Amino acid sequence: MNKEKEEKKISDQELAIKKKMAVFISQNYENVETISFGNFSQTKDTGTWHIVTTVNSNSLIQFDLNNLTKNSNFNISYNKETFFLEKKKQPGTSLNLDEISIDYGGEKHANR
């Protein structure tokens, strides 16, 4: 596979993962209006991947993954001092992100 195709494949995988994370946020937290993704970074010692996401311009969530595949599971962590979202009493099931403005990192999607 040439380098350009390999980079596109990685980019497509990263976008699919970020969309999965956006759905998770919208299903689990109240009043989500904006989501902005940072860049993935990898810890060389463990091989795990991390990305920090800003929700509604004031709440930071870190996602941790073992690998960058669209089927990978993730863990979340946040600092209570920089996290102001309210968890939904009952998680939603909708996959619709149309009401949320999302910046996937270089690709801004205003879905409103």
Backbone atoms as SQL, in Angstrom:
CREATE TABLE atoms (id INTEGER PRIMARY KEY, chain TEXT, resi INTEGER, resn TEXT, atom TEXT, x REAL, y REAL, z REAL);
INSERT INTO atoms VALUES
  (1, 'A', 1, 'MET', 'N', 0.852, -1.173, 0.000),
  (2, 'A', 1, 'MET', 'CA', 0.000, 0.000, 0.000),
  (3, 'A', 1, 'MET', 'C', 0.898, 1.236, 0.000),
  (4, 'A', 2, 'ASN', 'N', 0.592, 2.189, -0.889),
  (5, 'A', 2, 'ASN', 'CA', 1.445, 3.367, -0.904),
  (6, 'A', 2, 'ASN', 'C', 1.134, 4.270, 0.284),
  (7, 'A', 3, 'LYS', 'N', 2.038, 5.207, 0.555),
  (8, 'A', 3, 'LYS', 'CA', 1.947, 6.028, 1.768),
  (9, 'A', 3, 'LYS', 'C', 0.669, 6.864, 1.796),
  (10, 'A', 4, 'GLU', 'N', 0.261, 7.425, 0.658),
  (11, 'A', 4, 'GLU', 'CA', -0.942, 8.258, 0.617),
  (12, 'A', 4, 'GLU', 'C', -2.188, 7.454, 0.974),
  (13, 'A', 5, 'LYS', 'N', -2.317, 6.245, 0.422),
  (14, 'A', 5, 'LYS', 'CA', -3.461, 5.391, 0.747),
  (15, 'A', 5, 'LYS', 'C', -3.430, 4.973, 2.214),
  (16, 'A', 6, 'GLU', 'N', -2.240, 4.702, 2.733),
  (17, 'A', 6, 'GLU', 'CA', -2.101, 4.311, 4.130),
  (18, 'A', 6, 'GLU', 'C', -2.526, 5.459, 5.047),
  (19, 'A', 7, 'GLU', 'N', -2.110, 6.702, 4.725),
  (20, 'A', 7, 'GLU', 'CA', -2.497, 7.862, 5.528),
  (21, 'A', 7, 'GLU', 'C', -4.000, 8.082, 5.465),
  (22, 'A', 8, 'LYS', 'N', -4.609, 7.900, 4.275),
  (23, 'A', 8, 'LYS', 'CA', -6.055, 8.067, 4.142),
  (24, 'A', 8, 'LYS', 'C', -6.781, 7.024, 4.970),
  (25, 'A', 9, 'LYS', 'N', -6.286, 5.781, 4.966),
  (26, 'A', 9, 'LYS', 'CA', -6.905, 4.713, 5.751),
  (27, 'A', 9, 'LYS', 'C', -6.859, 5.066, 7.240),
  (28, 'A', 10, 'ILE', 'N', -5.710, 5.556, 7.702),
  (29, 'A', 10, 'ILE', 'CA', -5.580, 5.955, 9.099),
  (30, 'A', 10, 'ILE', 'C', -6.537, 7.097, 9.397),
  (31, 'A', 11, 'SER', 'N', -6.600, 8.069, 8.510),
  (32, 'A', 11, 'SER', 'CA', -7.489, 9.206, 8.704),
  (33, 'A', 11, 'SER', 'C', -8.951, 8.757, 8.758),
  (34, 'A', 12, 'ASP', 'N', -9.359, 7.854, 7.880),
  (35, 'A', 12, 'ASP', 'CA', -10.724, 7.324, 7.884),
  (36, 'A', 12, 'ASP', 'C', -11.010, 6.580, 9.186),
  (37, 'A', 13, 'GLN', 'N', -10.028, 5.801, 9.656),
  (38, 'A', 13, 'GLN', 'CA', -10.194, 5.069, 10.913),
  (39, 'A', 13, 'GLN', 'C', -10.340, 6.046, 12.078),
  (40, 'A', 14, 'GLU', 'N', -9.502, 7.077, 12.105),
  (41, 'A', 14, 'GLU', 'CA', -9.563, 8.058, 13.181),
  (42, 'A', 14, 'GLU', 'C', -10.904, 8.780, 13.171),
  (43, 'A', 15, 'LEU', 'N', -11.401, 9.135, 11.992),
  (44, 'A', 15, 'LEU', 'CA', -12.696, 9.806, 11.896),
  (45, 'A', 15, 'LEU', 'C', -13.811, 8.892, 12.390),
  (46, 'A', 16, 'ALA', 'N', -13.771, 7.625, 12.032),
  (47, 'A', 16, 'ALA', 'CA', -14.782, 6.667, 12.491),
  (48, 'A', 16, 'ALA', 'C', -14.755, 6.543, 14.019),
  (49, 'A', 17, 'ILE', 'N', -13.563, 6.533, 14.608),
  (50, 'A', 17, 'ILE', 'CA', -13.440, 6.452, 16.065),
  (51, 'A', 17, 'ILE', 'C', -13.995, 7.717, 16.705),
  (52, 'A', 18, 'LYS', 'N', -13.660, 8.874, 16.149),
  (53, 'A', 18, 'LYS', 'CA', -14.158, 10.138, 16.709),
  (54, 'A', 18, 'LYS', 'C', -15.678, 10.218, 16.619),
  (55, 'A', 19, 'LYS', 'N', -16.263, 9.719, 15.542),
  (56, 'A', 19, 'LYS', 'CA', -17.724, 9.703, 15.425),
  (57, 'A', 19, 'LYS', 'C', -18.338, 8.800, 16.493),
  (58, 'A', 20, 'LYS', 'N', -17.690, 7.660, 16.741),
  (59, 'A', 20, 'LYS', 'CA', -18.155, 6.746, 17.785),
  (60, 'A', 20, 'LYS', 'C', -18.101, 7.435, 19.154),
  (61, 'A', 21, 'MET', 'N', -17.048, 8.207, 19.399),
  (62, 'A', 21, 'MET', 'CA', -16.914, 8.938, 20.656),
  (63, 'A', 21, 'MET', 'C', -17.982, 10.031, 20.768),
  (64, 'A', 22, 'ALA', 'N', -18.253, 10.728, 19.668),
  (65, 'A', 22, 'ALA', 'CA', -19.279, 11.780, 19.667),
  (66, 'A', 22, 'ALA', 'C', -20.649, 11.190, 19.998),
  (67, 'A', 23, 'VAL', 'N', -20.950, 10.044, 19.428),
  (68, 'A', 23, 'VAL', 'CA', -22.221, 9.367, 19.734),
  (69, 'A', 23, 'VAL', 'C', -22.265, 9.002, 21.214),
  (70, 'A', 24, 'PHE', 'N', -21.167, 8.475, 21.738),
  (71, 'A', 24, 'PHE', 'CA', -21.107, 8.122, 23.165),
  (72, 'A', 24, 'PHE', 'C', -21.411, 9.347, 24.030),
  (73, 'A', 25, 'ILE', 'N', -20.773, 10.470, 23.718),
  (74, 'A', 25, 'ILE', 'CA', -20.989, 11.692, 24.497),
  (75, 'A', 25, 'ILE', 'C', -22.453, 12.120, 24.426),
  (76, 'A', 26, 'SER', 'N', -23.016, 12.141, 23.215),
  (77, 'A', 26, 'SER', 'CA', -24.404, 12.602, 23.060),
  (78, 'A', 26, 'SER', 'C', -25.402, 11.655, 23.736),
  (79, 'A', 27, 'GLN', 'N', -25.090, 10.380, 23.772),
  (80, 'A', 27, 'GLN', 'CA', -25.991, 9.410, 24.399),
  (81, 'A', 27, 'GLN', 'C', -25.919, 9.430, 25.925),
  (82, 'A', 28, 'ASN', 'N', -24.801, 9.883, 26.472),
  (83, 'A', 28, 'ASN', 'CA', -24.585, 9.766, 27.915),
  (84, 'A', 28, 'ASN', 'C', -24.618, 11.068, 28.699),
  (85, 'A', 29, 'TYR', 'N', -24.590, 12.221, 28.024),
  (86, 'A', 29, 'TYR', 'CA', -24.549, 13.497, 28.732),
  (87, 'A', 29, 'TYR', 'C', -25.626, 14.447, 28.218),
  (88, 'A', 30, 'GLU', 'N', -26.149, 15.263, 29.141),
  (89, 'A', 30, 'GLU', 'CA', -27.218, 16.213, 28.841),
  (90, 'A', 30, 'GLU', 'C', -26.681, 17.456, 28.115),
  (91, 'A', 31, 'ASN', 'N', -27.533, 18.031, 27.279),
  (92, 'A', 31, 'ASN', 'CA', -27.307, 19.358, 26.678),
  (93, 'A', 31, 'ASN', 'C', -25.971, 19.503, 25.954),
  (94, 'A', 32, 'VAL', 'N', -25.599, 18.526, 25.170),
  (95, 'A', 32, 'VAL', 'CA', -24.361, 18.599, 24.387),
  (96, 'A', 32, 'VAL', 'C', -24.643, 19.444, 23.147),
  (97, 'A', 33, 'GLU', 'N', -23.913, 20.551, 23.013),
  (98, 'A', 33, 'GLU', 'CA', -24.102, 21.451, 21.876),
  (99, 'A', 33, 'GLU', 'C', -22.915, 21.439, 20.924),
  (100, 'A', 34, 'THR', 'N', -21.696, 21.363, 21.478),
  (101, 'A', 34, 'THR', 'CA', -20.492, 21.356, 20.650),
  (102, 'A', 34, 'THR', 'C', -19.518, 20.304, 21.163),
  (103, 'A', 35, 'ILE', 'N', -18.787, 19.712, 20.223),
  (104, 'A', 35, 'ILE', 'CA', -17.721, 18.763, 20.549),
  (105, 'A', 35, 'ILE', 'C', -16.529, 19.118, 19.678),
  (106, 'A', 36, 'SER', 'N', -15.370, 19.243, 20.302),
  (107, 'A', 36, 'SER', 'CA', -14.147, 19.545, 19.564),
  (108, 'A', 36, 'SER', 'C', -13.074, 18.530, 19.947),
  (109, 'A', 37, 'PHE', 'N', -12.571, 17.824, 18.946),
  (110, 'A', 37, 'PHE', 'CA', -11.562, 16.787, 19.172),
  (111, 'A', 37, 'PHE', 'C', -10.157, 17.334, 18.976),
  (112, 'A', 38, 'GLY', 'N', -9.249, 16.912, 19.848),
  (113, 'A', 38, 'GLY', 'CA', -7.832, 17.185, 19.658),
  (114, 'A', 38, 'GLY', 'C', -7.255, 16.132, 18.725),
  (115, 'A', 39, 'ASN', 'N', -5.951, 15.937, 18.803),
  (116, 'A', 39, 'ASN', 'CA', -5.281, 14.932, 17.982),
  (117, 'A', 39, 'ASN', 'C', -4.956, 13.707, 18.822),
  (118, 'A', 40, 'PHE', 'N', -4.929, 12.562, 18.175),
  (119, 'A', 40, 'PHE', 'CA', -4.517, 11.342, 18.859),
  (120, 'A', 40, 'PHE', 'C', -3.029, 11.404, 19.169),
  (121, 'A', 41, 'SER', 'N', -2.653, 10.891, 20.336),
  (122, 'A', 41, 'SER', 'CA', -1.241, 10.733, 20.675),
  (123, 'A', 41, 'SER', 'C', -1.065, 9.343, 21.260),
  (124, 'A', 42, 'GLN', 'N', 0.126, 8.804, 21.074),
  (125, 'A', 42, 'GLN', 'CA', 0.394, 7.441, 21.529),
  (126, 'A', 42, 'GLN', 'C', 1.478, 7.448, 22.594),
  (127, 'A', 43, 'THR', 'N', 1.258, 6.671, 23.650),
  (128, 'A', 43, 'THR', 'CA', 2.266, 6.467, 24.678),
  (129, 'A', 43, 'THR', 'C', 3.176, 5.343, 24.192),
  (130, 'A', 44, 'LYS', 'N', 4.420, 5.665, 23.949),
  (131, 'A', 44, 'LYS', 'CA', 5.351, 4.685, 23.371),
  (132, 'A', 44, 'LYS', 'C', 5.552, 3.464, 24.265),
  (133, 'A', 45, 'ASP', 'N', 5.631, 3.669, 25.579),
  (134, 'A', 45, 'ASP', 'CA', 5.891, 2.547, 26.493),
  (135, 'A', 45, 'ASP', 'C', 4.774, 1.518, 26.477),
  (136, 'A', 46, 'THR', 'N', 3.523, 1.958, 26.433),
  (137, 'A', 46, 'THR', 'CA', 2.389, 1.034, 26.520),
  (138, 'A', 46, 'THR', 'C', 1.721, 0.776, 25.176),
  (139, 'A', 47, 'GLY', 'N', 1.912, 1.694, 24.230),
  (140, 'A', 47, 'GLY', 'CA', 1.263, 1.563, 22.929),
  (141, 'A', 47, 'GLY', 'C', -0.171, 2.074, 22.917),
  (142, 'A', 48, 'THR', 'N', -0.665, 2.562, 24.063),
  (143, 'A', 48, 'THR', 'CA', -2.043, 3.052, 24.110),
  (144, 'A', 48, 'THR', 'C', -2.152, 4.428, 23.467),
  (145, 'A', 49, 'TRP', 'N', -3.344, 4.714, 22.986),
  (146, 'A', 49, 'TRP', 'CA', -3.646, 5.972, 22.308),
  (147, 'A', 49, 'TRP', 'C', -4.551, 6.817, 23.198),
  (148, 'A', 50, 'HIS', 'N', -4.418, 8.137, 23.067),
  (149, 'A', 50, 'HIS', 'CA', -5.183, 9.069, 23.879),
  (150, 'A', 50, 'HIS', 'C', -5.645, 10.230, 23.010),
  (151, 'A', 51, 'ILE', 'N', -6.794, 10.787, 23.364),
  (152, 'A', 51, 'ILE', 'CA', -7.282, 11.991, 22.713),
  (153, 'A', 51, 'ILE', 'C', -8.111, 12.772, 23.724),
  (154, 'A', 52, 'VAL', 'N', -7.919, 14.091, 23.737),
  (155, 'A', 52, 'VAL', 'CA', -8.690, 14.957, 24.621),
  (156, 'A', 52, 'VAL', 'C', -9.766, 15.642, 23.787),
  (157, 'A', 53, 'THR', 'N', -10.972, 15.653, 24.332),
  (158, 'A', 53, 'THR', 'CA', -12.133, 16.208, 23.654),
  (159, 'A', 53, 'THR', 'C', -12.730, 17.301, 24.535),
  (160, 'A', 54, 'THR', 'N', -13.083, 18.429, 23.911),
  (161, 'A', 54, 'THR', 'CA', -13.732, 19.515, 24.633),
  (162, 'A', 54, 'THR', 'C', -15.206, 19.521, 24.255),
  (163, 'A', 55, 'VAL', 'N', -16.071, 19.517, 25.255),
  (164, 'A', 55, 'VAL', 'CA', -17.516, 19.515, 25.029),
  (165, 'A', 55, 'VAL', 'C', -18.083, 20.826, 25.575),
  (166, 'A', 56, 'ASN', 'N', -18.886, 21.497, 24.750),
  (167, 'A', 56, 'ASN', 'CA', -19.517, 22.770, 25.123),
  (168, 'A', 56, 'ASN', 'C', -18.505, 23.815, 25.582),
  (169, 'A', 57, 'SER', 'N', -17.318, 23.773, 25.052),
  (170, 'A', 57, 'SER', 'CA', -16.243, 24.739, 25.323),
  (171, 'A', 57, 'SER', 'C', -15.754, 24.775, 26.767),
  (172, 'A', 58, 'ASN', 'N', -16.292, 23.893, 27.641),
  (173, 'A', 58, 'ASN', 'CA', -15.858, 23.985, 29.029),
  (174, 'A', 58, 'ASN', 'C', -15.624, 22.646, 29.734),
  (175, 'A', 59, 'SER', 'N', -15.876, 21.538, 29.068),
  (176, 'A', 59, 'SER', 'CA', -15.706, 20.235, 29.709),
  (177, 'A', 59, 'SER', 'C', -14.726, 19.379, 28.925),
  (178, 'A', 60, 'LEU', 'N', -13.681, 18.917, 29.588),
  (179, 'A', 60, 'LEU', 'CA', -12.650, 18.104, 28.946),
  (180, 'A', 60, 'LEU', 'C', -12.830, 16.640, 29.311),
  (181, 'A', 61, 'ILE', 'N', -12.774, 15.784, 28.292),
  (182, 'A', 61, 'ILE', 'CA', -12.839, 14.341, 28.474),
  (183, 'A', 61, 'ILE', 'C', -11.642, 13.732, 27.759),
  (184, 'A', 62, 'GLN', 'N', -10.933, 12.822, 28.417),
  (185, 'A', 62, 'GLN', 'CA', -9.855, 12.089, 27.758),
  (186, 'A', 62, 'GLN', 'C', -10.342, 10.684, 27.453),
  (187, 'A', 63, 'PHE', 'N', -10.155, 10.279, 26.212),
  (188, 'A', 63, 'PHE', 'CA', -10.468, 8.916, 25.782),
  (189, 'A', 63, 'PHE', 'C', -9.154, 8.161, 25.641),
  (190, 'A', 64, 'ASP', 'N', -9.113, 6.924, 26.136),
  (191, 'A', 64, 'ASP', 'CA', -7.936, 6.063, 26.045),
  (192, 'A', 64, 'ASP', 'C', -8.322, 4.794, 25.300),
  (193, 'A', 65, 'LEU', 'N', -7.482, 4.415, 24.310),
  (194, 'A', 65, 'LEU', 'CA', -7.745, 3.246, 23.474),
  (195, 'A', 65, 'LEU', 'C', -6.496, 2.388, 23.370),
  (196, 'A', 66, 'ASN', 'N', -6.695, 1.092, 23.185),
  (197, 'A', 66, 'ASN', 'CA', -5.553, 0.202, 22.966),
  (198, 'A', 66, 'ASN', 'C', -5.045, 0.275, 21.537),
  (199, 'A', 67, 'ASN', 'N', -5.943, 0.541, 20.586),
  (200, 'A', 67, 'ASN', 'CA', -5.536, 0.643, 19.189),
  (201, 'A', 67, 'ASN', 'C', -6.485, 1.576, 18.447),
  (202, 'A', 68, 'LEU', 'N', -6.113, 1.957, 17.246),
  (203, 'A', 68, 'LEU', 'CA', -6.924, 2.880, 16.455),
  (204, 'A', 68, 'LEU', 'C', -7.686, 2.142, 15.362),
  (205, 'A', 69, 'THR', 'N', -8.623, 1.321, 15.780),
  (206, 'A', 69, 'THR', 'CA', -9.523, 0.682, 14.826),
  (207, 'A', 69, 'THR', 'C', -10.937, 1.089, 15.199),
  (208, 'A', 70, 'LYS', 'N', -11.814, 1.161, 14.199),
  (209, 'A', 70, 'LYS', 'CA', -13.163, 1.676, 14.475),
  (210, 'A', 70, 'LYS', 'C', -13.959, 0.784, 15.425),
  (211, 'A', 71, 'ASN', 'N', -13.533, -0.448, 15.610),
  (212, 'A', 71, 'ASN', 'CA', -14.222, -1.349, 16.534),
  (213, 'A', 71, 'ASN', 'C', -13.589, -1.386, 17.918),
  (214, 'A', 72, 'SER', 'N', -12.567, -0.544, 18.132),
  (215, 'A', 72, 'SER', 'CA', -11.890, -0.571, 19.430),
  (216, 'A', 72, 'SER', 'C', -12.757, 0.059, 20.515),
  (217, 'A', 73, 'ASN', 'N', -12.622, -0.467, 21.708),
  (218, 'A', 73, 'ASN', 'CA', -13.312, 0.086, 22.862),
  (219, 'A', 73, 'ASN', 'C', -12.436, 1.160, 23.482),
  (220, 'A', 74, 'PHE', 'N', -13.051, 2.031, 24.259),
  (221, 'A', 74, 'PHE', 'CA', -12.279, 3.087, 24.894),
  (222, 'A', 74, 'PHE', 'C', -12.717, 3.260, 26.343),
  (223, 'A', 75, 'ASN', 'N', -11.823, 3.836, 27.105),
  (224, 'A', 75, 'ASN', 'CA', -12.098, 4.236, 28.482),
  (225, 'A', 75, 'ASN', 'C', -12.097, 5.755, 28.507),
  (226, 'A', 76, 'ILE', 'N', -12.860, 6.331, 29.430),
  (227, 'A', 76, 'ILE', 'CA', -12.841, 7.784, 29.547),
  (228, 'A', 76, 'ILE', 'C', -12.353, 8.177, 30.930),
  (229, 'A', 77, 'SER', 'N', -11.777, 9.364, 30.993),
  (230, 'A', 77, 'SER', 'CA', -11.404, 9.941, 32.280),
  (231, 'A', 77, 'SER', 'C', -11.566, 11.450, 32.180),
  (232, 'A', 78, 'TYR', 'N', -11.779, 12.073, 33.316),
  (233, 'A', 78, 'TYR', 'CA', -11.903, 13.522, 33.349),
  (234, 'A', 78, 'TYR', 'C', -11.565, 14.021, 34.746),
  (235, 'A', 79, 'ASN', 'N', -11.217, 15.288, 34.805),
  (236, 'A', 79, 'ASN', 'CA', -10.924, 15.966, 36.052),
  (237, 'A', 79, 'ASN', 'C', -12.184, 16.711, 36.469),
  (238, 'A', 80, 'LYS', 'N', -12.668, 16.475, 37.664),
  (239, 'A', 80, 'LYS', 'CA', -13.912, 17.102, 38.117),
  (240, 'A', 80, 'LYS', 'C', -13.852, 18.628, 38.085),
  (241, 'A', 81, 'GLU', 'N', -12.654, 19.186, 38.110),
  (242, 'A', 81, 'GLU', 'CA', -12.505, 20.646, 38.073),
  (243, 'A', 81, 'GLU', 'C', -12.666, 21.206, 36.663),
  (244, 'A', 82, 'THR', 'N', -12.555, 20.357, 35.635),
  (245, 'A', 82, 'THR', 'CA', -12.685, 20.820, 34.248),
  (246, 'A', 82, 'THR', 'C', -13.770, 20.050, 33.498),
  (247, 'A', 83, 'PHE', 'N', -14.732, 19.531, 34.240),
  (248, 'A', 83, 'PHE', 'CA', -15.803, 18.742, 33.636),
  (249, 'A', 83, 'PHE', 'C', -17.129, 19.185, 34.241),
  (250, 'A', 84, 'PHE', 'N', -18.028, 19.706, 33.387),
  (251, 'A', 84, 'PHE', 'CA', -19.258, 20.309, 33.877),
  (252, 'A', 84, 'PHE', 'C', -20.512, 19.699, 33.254),
  (253, 'A', 85, 'LEU', 'N', -20.378, 18.559, 32.600),
  (254, 'A', 85, 'LEU', 'CA', -21.539, 17.925, 31.988),
  (255, 'A', 85, 'LEU', 'C', -22.326, 17.120, 33.010),
  (256, 'A', 86, 'GLU', 'N', -23.623, 17.044, 32.781),
  (257, 'A', 86, 'GLU', 'CA', -24.484, 16.236, 33.640),
  (258, 'A', 86, 'GLU', 'C', -24.781, 14.918, 32.939),
  (259, 'A', 87, 'LYS', 'N', -24.530, 13.832, 33.637),
  (260, 'A', 87, 'LYS', 'CA', -24.784, 12.510, 33.072),
  (261, 'A', 87, 'LYS', 'C', -26.284, 12.278, 32.965),
  (262, 'A', 88, 'LYS', 'N', -26.724, 11.701, 31.859),
  (263, 'A', 88, 'LYS', 'CA', -28.138, 11.389, 31.685),
  (264, 'A', 88, 'LYS', 'C', -28.531, 10.287, 32.662),
  (265, 'A', 89, 'LYS', 'N', -29.742, 10.388, 33.194),
  (266, 'A', 89, 'LYS', 'CA', -30.234, 9.351, 34.103),
  (267, 'A', 89, 'LYS', 'C', -30.386, 8.029, 33.365),
  (268, 'A', 90, 'GLN', 'N', -30.840, 8.113, 32.127),
  (269, 'A', 90, 'GLN', 'CA', -31.004, 6.943, 31.264),
  (270, 'A', 90, 'GLN', 'C', -30.266, 7.229, 29.959),
  (271, 'A', 91, 'PRO', 'N', -29.194, 6.495, 29.646),
  (272, 'A', 91, 'PRO', 'CA', -28.465, 6.755, 28.400),
  (273, 'A', 91, 'PRO', 'C', -29.380, 6.664, 27.180),
  (274, 'A', 92, 'GLY', 'N', -29.126, 7.539, 26.213),
  (275, 'A', 92, 'GLY', 'CA', -29.899, 7.527, 24.985),
  (276, 'A', 92, 'GLY', 'C', -29.442, 6.415, 24.056),
  (277, 'A', 93, 'THR', 'N', -30.207, 6.214, 22.999),
  (278, 'A', 93, 'THR', 'CA', -29.856, 5.183, 22.014),
  (279, 'A', 93, 'THR', 'C', -29.694, 5.771, 20.615),
  (280, 'A', 94, 'SER', 'N', -29.968, 7.059, 20.467),
  (281, 'A', 94, 'SER', 'CA', -29.905, 7.685, 19.149),
  (282, 'A', 94, 'SER', 'C', -28.466, 7.783, 18.657),
  (283, 'A', 95, 'LEU', 'N', -28.301, 7.539, 17.370),
  (284, 'A', 95, 'LEU', 'CA', -26.998, 7.708, 16.718),
  (285, 'A', 95, 'LEU', 'C', -26.928, 9.042, 15.988),
  (286, 'A', 96, 'ASN', 'N', -27.981, 9.848, 16.091),
  (287, 'A', 96, 'ASN', 'CA', -28.101, 11.100, 15.372),
  (288, 'A', 96, 'ASN', 'C', -27.276, 12.199, 16.043),
  (289, 'A', 97, 'LEU', 'N', -26.405, 12.828, 15.269),
  (290, 'A', 97, 'LEU', 'CA', -25.574, 13.920, 15.768),
  (291, 'A', 97, 'LEU', 'C', -25.940, 15.254, 15.110),
  (292, 'A', 98, 'ASP', 'N', -27.088, 15.330, 14.464),
  (293, 'A', 98, 'ASP', 'CA', -27.472, 16.505, 13.681),
  (294, 'A', 98, 'ASP', 'C', -27.589, 17.788, 14.491),
  (295, 'A', 99, 'GLU', 'N', -27.881, 17.702, 15.755),
  (296, 'A', 99, 'GLU', 'CA', -28.073, 18.895, 16.583),
  (297, 'A', 99, 'GLU', 'C', -26.790, 19.369, 17.264),
  (298, 'A', 100, 'ILE', 'N', -25.674, 18.725, 16.954),
  (299, 'A', 100, 'ILE', 'CA', -24.404, 19.036, 17.620),
  (300, 'A', 100, 'ILE', 'C', -23.400, 19.550, 16.594),
  (301, 'A', 101, 'SER', 'N', -22.724, 20.650, 16.915),
  (302, 'A', 101, 'SER', 'CA', -21.647, 21.162, 16.073),
  (303, 'A', 101, 'SER', 'C', -20.367, 20.426, 16.478),
  (304, 'A', 102, 'ILE', 'N', -19.762, 19.739, 15.517),
  (305, 'A', 102, 'ILE', 'CA', -18.610, 18.884, 15.832),
  (306, 'A', 102, 'ILE', 'C', -17.396, 19.283, 15.003),
  (307, 'A', 103, 'ASP', 'N', -16.266, 19.488, 15.691),
  (308, 'A', 103, 'ASP', 'CA', -14.982, 19.740, 15.047),
  (309, 'A', 103, 'ASP', 'C', -14.140, 18.481, 15.260),
  (310, 'A', 104, 'TYR', 'N', -13.970, 17.719, 14.181),
  (311, 'A', 104, 'TYR', 'CA', -13.224, 16.463, 14.277),
  (312, 'A', 104, 'TYR', 'C', -11.722, 16.662, 14.222),
  (313, 'A', 105, 'GLY', 'N', -11.277, 17.897, 14.226),
  (314, 'A', 105, 'GLY', 'CA', -9.847, 18.194, 14.134),
  (315, 'A', 105, 'GLY', 'C', -9.494, 18.450, 12.688),
  (316, 'A', 106, 'GLY', 'N', -9.660, 19.683, 12.267),
  (317, 'A', 106, 'GLY', 'CA', -9.398, 20.026, 10.880),
  (318, 'A', 106, 'GLY', 'C', -10.624, 19.886, 10.003),
  (319, 'A', 107, 'GLU', 'N', -11.632, 19.170, 10.489),
  (320, 'A', 107, 'GLU', 'CA', -12.865, 19.003, 9.730),
  (321, 'A', 107, 'GLU', 'C', -14.024, 19.420, 10.613),
  (322, 'A', 108, 'LYS', 'N', -14.511, 20.639, 10.424),
  (323, 'A', 108, 'LYS', 'CA', -15.608, 21.125, 11.253),
  (324, 'A', 108, 'LYS', 'C', -16.929, 20.788, 10.577),
  (325, 'A', 109, 'HIS', 'N', -17.804, 20.162, 11.333),
  (326, 'A', 109, 'HIS', 'CA', -19.118, 19.771, 10.809),
  (327, 'A', 109, 'HIS', 'C', -20.181, 20.438, 11.659),
  (328, 'A', 110, 'ALA', 'N', -20.760, 21.511, 11.129),
  (329, 'A', 110, 'ALA', 'CA', -21.860, 22.172, 11.825),
  (330, 'A', 110, 'ALA', 'C', -23.135, 21.464, 11.388),
  (331, 'A', 111, 'ASN', 'N', -23.618, 20.593, 12.224),
  (332, 'A', 111, 'ASN', 'CA', -24.768, 19.766, 11.871),
  (333, 'A', 111, 'ASN', 'C', -26.107, 20.438, 12.116),
  (334, 'A', 112, 'ARG', 'N', -26.082, 21.662, 12.628),
  (335, 'A', 112, 'ARG', 'CA', -27.335, 22.341, 12.958),
  (336, 'A', 112, 'ARG', 'C', -27.976, 22.915, 11.731);
